[in-house]
Amino acid sequence: MSYRAGDWVEVRSAEEILRTLDDKAAINHMPFMPEMLQYCGKRFQISASAHKSCDTIYKFKGRKLEDTVHLDGLRCGGAAHGGCQAACLLFWKNAWLKPAKAPGNETALPVPAIAKVDTTLLDKATRLPPTSPQDTEVRYSCQATRVVDASTPLAWNEPTQYLKDLTSGNVSLWTMLRFMLLAGYNALMRRHWRGRPYPYIRGLAADKTPTESLNLQVGELVEVRSKAEIMQTINAKQRNRGMWFDVEQVPHCGKRYRVQARVDRIINEQTGAMMTMANPCIILAGVACSGCYSRDRLFCPRNIYSYWREIWLKRVQ
């Protein structure tokens, strides 16, 4: 079954899904995680075909996936993974779904209960085995840490991926034309040592970058500082206290958003270890990577939340 963005599906029962999994609770290395059980038996709309993704583990290159989609708004809560706050968009294999009709006025239908199933396999798959008898550090395994294993390399200039972006409904024709032209312009700019791709970012701070604490809380209204102000806070590697300012964040400069979350615990996707941030970062409501301005990950549908240092924001009274 091939799904398109906008299609409605029903997540299969926990019993049906468990029968599709191997001994590592996965299909082709893509794990079904305990955080996903709560959605079994419920209907959701497909937000995007996950036929490709970005590689956040190595070099942010493209990856190709088969028979995988994203469901609208369904993100990992991290409960089974040490309270990780990354809130990654979940990957769903087609085998875990079945076609469904759009919800109507079925107010009398009961809400499906979460089935009581043996979750031993799922729970075990959330942890990586120790590397030695002396290794006591807890290391986690999740969809984000295993996405490279669950996919194959995808070069940015592979044309069939862009055809799939269109036919799957991920990208409109106008969006495709607009950002393809921009990507071509940026490719030319990168060939010249004085070229300036758009958006252009240049870190102007010293290696020891400045910091600011606003103690922002969930629900507060903030305004993203201008690009010129932010460039004064990042070094030559576009980082502030280790946090990268991405080109995907530039279009949000000067705009106002609500604080959605404060993040101080995330899983290191390379090692599986839990990282505690010395300087918590901010997630803004509705602000995620669009995949439209990035090199090597054009039109990536993964929709990863952007992380913001408080020095890049200002409180709106």
Contacts in CASP RR format, 6 or more apart in sequence:
PFRMAT RR
TARGET T0000
AUTHOR 0000-0000-0000
METHOD contacts of the structure
MODEL  1
MSYRAGDWVEVRSAEEILRTLDDKAAINHMPFMPEMLQYCGKRFQISASA
HKSCDTIYKFKGRKLEDTVHLDGLRCGGAAHGGCQAACLLFWKNAWLKPA
KAPGNETALPVPAIAKVDTTLLDKATRLPPTSPQDTEVRYSCQATRVVDA
STPLAWNEPTQYLKDLTSGNVSLWTMLRFMLLAGYNALMRRHWRGRPYPY
IRGLAADKTPTESLNLQVGELVEVRSKAEIMQTINAKQRNRGMWFDVEQV
PHCGKRYRVQARVDRIINEQTGAMMTMANPCIILAGVACSGCYSRDRLFC
PRNIYSYWREIWLKRVQ
1 94 0 8 1.000
1 97 0 8 1.000
1 98 0 8 1.000
1 99 0 8 1.000
2 94 0 8 1.000
3 9 0 8 1.000
3 46 0 8 1.000
3 49 0 8 1.000
3 69 0 8 1.000
3 94 0 8 1.000
3 97 0 8 1.000
4 46 0 8 1.000
4 49 0 8 1.000
4 167 0 8 1.000
4 168 0 8 1.000
4 169 0 8 1.000
5 46 0 8 1.000
5 47 0 8 1.000
5 48 0 8 1.000
5 49 0 8 1.000
5 168 0 8 1.000
5 169 0 8 1.000
5 170 0 8 1.000
6 45 0 8 1.000
6 46 0 8 1.000
6 47 0 8 1.000
6 169 0 8 1.000
7 45 0 8 1.000
7 46 0 8 1.000
7 99 0 8 1.000
8 43 0 8 1.000
8 44 0 8 1.000
8 45 0 8 1.000
8 46 0 8 1.000
8 99 0 8 1.000
8 100 0 8 1.000
8 101 0 8 1.000
8 102 0 8 1.000
8 103 0 8 1.000
9 43 0 8 1.000
9 44 0 8 1.000
9 45 0 8 1.000
9 46 0 8 1.000
9 69 0 8 1.000
9 71 0 8 1.000
9 97 0 8 1.000
9 98 0 8 1.000
9 99 0 8 1.000
9 100 0 8 1.000
10 41 0 8 1.000
10 42 0 8 1.000
10 43 0 8 1.000
10 97 0 8 1.000
10 98 0 8 1.000
10 99 0 8 1.000
10 100 0 8 1.000
11 17 0 8 1.000
11 36 0 8 1.000
11 39 0 8 1.000
11 40 0 8 1.000
11 41 0 8 1.000
11 42 0 8 1.000
11 43 0 8 1.000
11 44 0 8 1.000
11 71 0 8 1.000
11 92 0 8 1.000
11 96 0 8 1.000
11 97 0 8 1.000
12 40 0 8 1.000
12 41 0 8 1.000
12 96 0 8 1.000
12 97 0 8 1.000
12 98 0 8 1.000
13 40 0 8 1.000
13 41 0 8 1.000
13 115 0 8 1.000
14 37 0 8 1.000
14 40 0 8 1.000
14 114 0 8 1.000
14 115 0 8 1.000
14 117 0 8 1.000
15 115 0 8 1.000
15 117 0 8 1.000
17 32 0 8 1.000
17 40 0 8 1.000
17 95 0 8 1.000
17 96 0 8 1.000
18 117 0 8 1.000
18 121 0 8 1.000
20 27 0 8 1.000
20 32 0 8 1.000
20 93 0 8 1.000
20 95 0 8 1.000
20 96 0 8 1.000
21 27 0 8 1.000
21 32 0 8 1.000
21 121 0 8 1.000
23 121 0 8 1.000
24 31 0 8 1.000
24 125 0 8 1.000
25 31 0 8 1.000
25 32 0 8 1.000
25 33 0 8 1.000
25 121 0 8 1.000
25 122 0 8 1.000
25 124 0 8 1.000
25 125 0 8 1.000
26 32 0 8 1.000
26 125 0 8 1.000
26 146 0 8 1.000
26 150 0 8 1.000
27 93 0 8 1.000
27 95 0 8 1.000
28 66 0 8 1.000
28 93 0 8 1.000
28 150 0 8 1.000
29 146 0 8 1.000
29 149 0 8 1.000
29 150 0 8 1.000
30 65 0 8 1.000
30 68 0 8 1.000
30 91 0 8 1.000
30 93 0 8 1.000
30 143 0 8 1.000
30 146 0 8 1.000
30 147 0 8 1.000
30 150 0 8 1.000
31 125 0 8 1.000
31 141 0 8 1.000
31 142 0 8 1.000
31 143 0 8 1.000
31 146 0 8 1.000
32 93 0 8 1.000
32 96 0 8 1.000
32 122 0 8 1.000
33 76 0 8 1.000
33 80 0 8 1.000
33 81 0 8 1.000
33 90 0 8 1.000
33 122 0 8 1.000
33 125 0 8 1.000
33 126 0 8 1.000
33 142 0 8 1.000
33 143 0 8 1.000
34 79 0 8 1.000
34 80 0 8 1.000
34 119 0 8 1.000
34 122 0 8 1.000
34 123 0 8 1.000
34 126 0 8 1.000
35 76 0 8 1.000
35 77 0 8 1.000
35 78 0 8 1.000
35 79 0 8 1.000
35 80 0 8 1.000
35 81 0 8 1.000
35 90 0 8 1.000
36 74 0 8 1.000
36 90 0 8 1.000
36 92 0 8 1.000
37 114 0 8 1.000
37 115 0 8 1.000
37 117 0 8 1.000
37 119 0 8 1.000
37 122 0 8 1.000
38 114 0 8 1.000
39 71 0 8 1.000
39 74 0 8 1.000
40 112 0 8 1.000
40 114 0 8 1.000
40 115 0 8 1.000
41 112 0 8 1.000
42 111 0 8 1.000
42 112 0 8 1.000
43 100 0 8 1.000
43 103 0 8 1.000
44 71 0 8 1.000
44 72 0 8 1.000
44 74 0 8 1.000
45 71 0 8 1.000
45 72 0 8 1.000
45 102 0 8 1.000
46 69 0 8 1.000
46 70 0 8 1.000
46 71 0 8 1.000
46 72 0 8 1.000
47 70 0 8 1.000
47 71 0 8 1.000
47 72 0 8 1.000
47 73 0 8 1.000
47 301 0 8 1.000
47 303 0 8 1.000
48 69 0 8 1.000
48 70 0 8 1.000
48 168 0 8 1.000
48 169 0 8 1.000
48 170 0 8 1.000
48 301 0 8 1.000
48 303 0 8 1.000
49 68 0 8 1.000
49 69 0 8 1.000
49 70 0 8 1.000
49 164 0 8 1.000
49 168 0 8 1.000
49 169 0 8 1.000
49 170 0 8 1.000
49 301 0 8 1.000
50 65 0 8 1.000
50 68 0 8 1.000
50 69 0 8 1.000
50 70 0 8 1.000
50 91 0 8 1.000
50 92 0 8 1.000
50 301 0 8 1.000
50 302 0 8 1.000
51 64 0 8 1.000
51 65 0 8 1.000
51 66 0 8 1.000
51 68 0 8 1.000
51 161 0 8 1.000
51 164 0 8 1.000
51 168 0 8 1.000
52 62 0 8 1.000
52 63 0 8 1.000
52 64 0 8 1.000
52 65 0 8 1.000
52 154 0 8 1.000
52 161 0 8 1.000
52 164 0 8 1.000
52 299 0 8 1.000
52 300 0 8 1.000
52 301 0 8 1.000
53 62 0 8 1.000
53 63 0 8 1.000
53 65 0 8 1.000
53 91 0 8 1.000
53 147 0 8 1.000
53 151 0 8 1.000
53 300 0 8 1.000
53 301 0 8 1.000
53 302 0 8 1.000
54 60 0 8 1.000
54 61 0 8 1.000
54 62 0 8 1.000
54 63 0 8 1.000
54 291 0 8 1.000
54 294 0 8 1.000
54 296 0 8 1.000
54 297 0 8 1.000
54 300 0 8 1.000
54 302 0 8 1.000
54 304 0 8 1.000
55 61 0 8 1.000
55 62 0 8 1.000
55 63 0 8 1.000
55 147 0 8 1.000
55 148 0 8 1.000
56 144 0 8 1.000
56 147 0 8 1.000
56 269 0 8 1.000
56 304 0 8 1.000
57 145 0 8 1.000
57 147 0 8 1.000
57 148 0 8 1.000
57 269 0 8 1.000
57 270 0 8 1.000
58 148 0 8 1.000
58 270 0 8 1.000
59 296 0 8 1.000
60 294 0 8 1.000
60 296 0 8 1.000
60 297 0 8 1.000
61 153 0 8 1.000
61 154 0 8 1.000
61 156 0 8 1.000
61 296 0 8 1.000
61 297 0 8 1.000
62 153 0 8 1.000
62 154 0 8 1.000
62 155 0 8 1.000
62 156 0 8 1.000
62 296 0 8 1.000
62 297 0 8 1.000
62 300 0 8 1.000
63 147 0 8 1.000
63 148 0 8 1.000
63 151 0 8 1.000
63 152 0 8 1.000
63 153 0 8 1.000
63 154 0 8 1.000
64 151 0 8 1.000
64 152 0 8 1.000
64 153 0 8 1.000
64 154 0 8 1.000
64 161 0 8 1.000
65 91 0 8 1.000
65 150 0 8 1.000
65 151 0 8 1.000
67 93 0 8 1.000
67 94 0 8 1.000
67 95 0 8 1.000
68 91 0 8 1.000
68 92 0 8 1.000
68 93 0 8 1.000
68 94 0 8 1.000
69 91 0 8 1.000
69 92 0 8 1.000
69 94 0 8 1.000
69 97 0 8 1.000
70 89 0 8 1.000
70 90 0 8 1.000
70 91 0 8 1.000
70 92 0 8 1.000
70 301 0 8 1.000
70 302 0 8 1.000
70 303 0 8 1.000
71 90 0 8 1.000
71 92 0 8 1.000
73 89 0 8 1.000
74 89 0 8 1.000
74 90 0 8 1.000
74 92 0 8 1.000
75 87 0 8 1.000
75 88 0 8 1.000
75 89 0 8 1.000
75 90 0 8 1.000
76 84 0 8 1.000
76 86 0 8 1.000
76 87 0 8 1.000
76 88 0 8 1.000
76 90 0 8 1.000
76 142 0 8 1.000
76 143 0 8 1.000
77 83 0 8 1.000
77 84 0 8 1.000
77 87 0 8 1.000
78 84 0 8 1.000
78 85 0 8 1.000
78 86 0 8 1.000
80 122 0 8 1.000
80 123 0 8 1.000
80 126 0 8 1.000
81 126 0 8 1.000
81 140 0 8 1.000
81 142 0 8 1.000
81 267 0 8 1.000
82 138 0 8 1.000
82 140 0 8 1.000
82 265 0 8 1.000
82 274 0 8 1.000
83 265 0 8 1.000
84 140 0 8 1.000
84 142 0 8 1.000
84 265 0 8 1.000
84 266 0 8 1.000
84 267 0 8 1.000
84 274 0 8 1.000
85 261 0 8 1.000
85 263 0 8 1.000
85 264 0 8 1.000
85 265 0 8 1.000
85 266 0 8 1.000
86 144 0 8 1.000
86 263 0 8 1.000
86 266 0 8 1.000
86 267 0 8 1.000
86 305 0 8 1.000
87 261 0 8 1.000
87 283 0 8 1.000
87 305 0 8 1.000
88 142 0 8 1.000
88 143 0 8 1.000
88 144 0 8 1.000
88 304 0 8 1.000
89 302 0 8 1.000
89 303 0 8 1.000
89 304 0 8 1.000
90 143 0 8 1.000
91 143 0 8 1.000
91 147 0 8 1.000
91 150 0 8 1.000
125 141 0 8 1.000
126 140 0 8 1.000
126 141 0 8 1.000
126 142 0 8 1.000
127 138 0 8 1.000
127 139 0 8 1.000
127 140 0 8 1.000
127 141 0 8 1.000
128 139 0 8 1.000
128 140 0 8 1.000
128 141 0 8 1.000
128 272 0 8 1.000
130 136 0 8 1.000
130 137 0 8 1.000
137 273 0 8 1.000
138 273 0 8 1.000
138 274 0 8 1.000
139 271 0 8 1.000
139 272 0 8 1.000
139 273 0 8 1.000
140 267 0 8 1.000
140 272 0 8 1.000
140 273 0 8 1.000
140 274 0 8 1.000
141 272 0 8 1.000
142 267 0 8 1.000
143 150 0 8 1.000
144 267 0 8 1.000
144 269 0 8 1.000
145 267 0 8 1.000
145 269 0 8 1.000
145 270 0 8 1.000
145 272 0 8 1.000
154 161 0 8 1.000
156 295 0 8 1.000
156 296 0 8 1.000
156 297 0 8 1.000
156 298 0 8 1.000
162 176 0 8 1.000
162 180 0 8 1.000
162 298 0 8 1.000
162 299 0 8 1.000
164 170 0 8 1.000
165 171 0 8 1.000
165 176 0 8 1.000
165 299 0 8 1.000
166 173 0 8 1.000
166 176 0 8 1.000
170 299 0 8 1.000
170 301 0 8 1.000
171 299 0 8 1.000
175 292 0 8 1.000
176 299 0 8 1.000
179 292 0 8 1.000
179 293 0 8 1.000
179 298 0 8 1.000
179 299 0 8 1.000
180 298 0 8 1.000
182 198 0 8 1.000
182 292 0 8 1.000
182 293 0 8 1.000
183 298 0 8 1.000
185 197 0 8 1.000
185 198 0 8 1.000
186 197 0 8 1.000
186 198 0 8 1.000
186 295 0 8 1.000
189 195 0 8 1.000
189 196 0 8 1.000
189 197 0 8 1.000
189 198 0 8 1.000
190 197 0 8 1.000
190 295 0 8 1.000
197 295 0 8 1.000
198 293 0 8 1.000
199 227 0 8 1.000
199 247 0 8 1.000
199 250 0 8 1.000
199 251 0 8 1.000
199 293 0 8 1.000
201 227 0 8 1.000
201 231 0 8 1.000
201 234 0 8 1.000
201 238 0 8 1.000
201 245 0 8 1.000
201 247 0 8 1.000
201 250 0 8 1.000
202 231 0 8 1.000
203 231 0 8 1.000
203 234 0 8 1.000
203 235 0 8 1.000
203 236 0 8 1.000
203 238 0 8 1.000
204 231 0 8 1.000
204 232 0 8 1.000
204 234 0 8 1.000
205 232 0 8 1.000
205 233 0 8 1.000
205 234 0 8 1.000
205 235 0 8 1.000
205 240 0 8 1.000
206 235 0 8 1.000
207 235 0 8 1.000
209 233 0 8 1.000
209 234 0 8 1.000
209 235 0 8 1.000
209 239 0 8 1.000
209 240 0 8 1.000
209 241 0 8 1.000
209 242 0 8 1.000
210 232 0 8 1.000
210 233 0 8 1.000
210 240 0 8 1.000
210 311 0 8 1.000
211 240 0 8 1.000
211 241 0 8 1.000
211 279 0 8 1.000
211 309 0 8 1.000
211 311 0 8 1.000
212 309 0 8 1.000
212 310 0 8 1.000
212 311 0 8 1.000
213 310 0 8 1.000
214 310 0 8 1.000
214 313 0 8 1.000
214 314 0 8 1.000
214 315 0 8 1.000
215 310 0 8 1.000
216 222 0 8 1.000
216 259 0 8 1.000
216 262 0 8 1.000
216 282 0 8 1.000
216 310 0 8 1.000
216 313 0 8 1.000
216 315 0 8 1.000
217 259 0 8 1.000
217 262 0 8 1.000
218 259 0 8 1.000
218 260 0 8 1.000
218 261 0 8 1.000
218 262 0 8 1.000
219 258 0 8 1.000
219 259 0 8 1.000
219 260 0 8 1.000
219 285 0 8 1.000
220 258 0 8 1.000
220 259 0 8 1.000
220 315 0 8 1.000
221 256 0 8 1.000
221 257 0 8 1.000
221 258 0 8 1.000
221 259 0 8 1.000
221 315 0 8 1.000
221 316 0 8 1.000
222 256 0 8 1.000
222 257 0 8 1.000
222 258 0 8 1.000
222 259 0 8 1.000
222 282 0 8 1.000
222 284 0 8 1.000
222 313 0 8 1.000
222 314 0 8 1.000
222 315 0 8 1.000
222 316 0 8 1.000
223 254 0 8 1.000
223 255 0 8 1.000
223 256 0 8 1.000
223 313 0 8 1.000
223 314 0 8 1.000
223 316 0 8 1.000
224 249 0 8 1.000
224 252 0 8 1.000
224 253 0 8 1.000
224 254 0 8 1.000
224 255 0 8 1.000
224 256 0 8 1.000
224 257 0 8 1.000
224 284 0 8 1.000
224 308 0 8 1.000
224 312 0 8 1.000
224 313 0 8 1.000
225 253 0 8 1.000
225 254 0 8 1.000
225 312 0 8 1.000
225 313 0 8 1.000
225 314 0 8 1.000
226 253 0 8 1.000
226 254 0 8 1.000
227 250 0 8 1.000
227 253 0 8 1.000
229 312 0 8 1.000
230 245 0 8 1.000
230 253 0 8 1.000
230 312 0 8 1.000
233 240 0 8 1.000
233 309 0 8 1.000
233 311 0 8 1.000
233 312 0 8 1.000
234 240 0 8 1.000
234 245 0 8 1.000
237 244 0 8 1.000
238 244 0 8 1.000
238 245 0 8 1.000
238 246 0 8 1.000
239 245 0 8 1.000
240 309 0 8 1.000
240 311 0 8 1.000
240 312 0 8 1.000
241 278 0 8 1.000
241 279 0 8 1.000
241 309 0 8 1.000
243 279 0 8 1.000
243 281 0 8 1.000
243 307 0 8 1.000
243 309 0 8 1.000
245 312 0 8 1.000
246 289 0 8 1.000
246 294 0 8 1.000
246 306 0 8 1.000
247 293 0 8 1.000
247 294 0 8 1.000
248 289 0 8 1.000
248 290 0 8 1.000
248 291 0 8 1.000
248 292 0 8 1.000
248 293 0 8 1.000
248 294 0 8 1.000
248 306 0 8 1.000
249 287 0 8 1.000
249 306 0 8 1.000
249 308 0 8 1.000
250 293 0 8 1.000
251 290 0 8 1.000
251 293 0 8 1.000
252 284 0 8 1.000
252 287 0 8 1.000
252 306 0 8 1.000
256 316 0 8 1.000
257 284 0 8 1.000
257 285 0 8 1.000
257 286 0 8 1.000
257 287 0 8 1.000
258 284 0 8 1.000
258 285 0 8 1.000
259 282 0 8 1.000
259 283 0 8 1.000
259 284 0 8 1.000
259 285 0 8 1.000
260 283 0 8 1.000
260 284 0 8 1.000
260 285 0 8 1.000
260 286 0 8 1.000
261 282 0 8 1.000
261 283 0 8 1.000
262 280 0 8 1.000
262 281 0 8 1.000
262 282 0 8 1.000
262 283 0 8 1.000
263 277 0 8 1.000
263 280 0 8 1.000
263 281 0 8 1.000
263 282 0 8 1.000
263 283 0 8 1.000
263 307 0 8 1.000
264 276 0 8 1.000
264 277 0 8 1.000
264 280 0 8 1.000
264 281 0 8 1.000
265 274 0 8 1.000
265 275 0 8 1.000
265 276 0 8 1.000
265 277 0 8 1.000
266 274 0 8 1.000
266 275 0 8 1.000
266 277 0 8 1.000
267 273 0 8 1.000
267 274 0 8 1.000
267 275 0 8 1.000
268 274 0 8 1.000
268 275 0 8 1.000
279 309 0 8 1.000
281 307 0 8 1.000
281 308 0 8 1.000
281 309 0 8 1.000
282 307 0 8 1.000
282 308 0 8 1.000
282 309 0 8 1.000
282 310 0 8 1.000
282 313 0 8 1.000
283 305 0 8 1.000
283 306 0 8 1.000
283 307 0 8 1.000
283 308 0 8 1.000
284 306 0 8 1.000
284 308 0 8 1.000
287 305 0 8 1.000
287 306 0 8 1.000
288 303 0 8 1.000
288 304 0 8 1.000
288 305 0 8 1.000
288 306 0 8 1.000
289 300 0 8 1.000
289 302 0 8 1.000
289 303 0 8 1.000
289 304 0 8 1.000
289 305 0 8 1.000
289 306 0 8 1.000
291 297 0 8 1.000
291 298 0 8 1.000
291 299 0 8 1.000
291 300 0 8 1.000
292 298 0 8 1.000
292 299 0 8 1.000
294 300 0 8 1.000
END
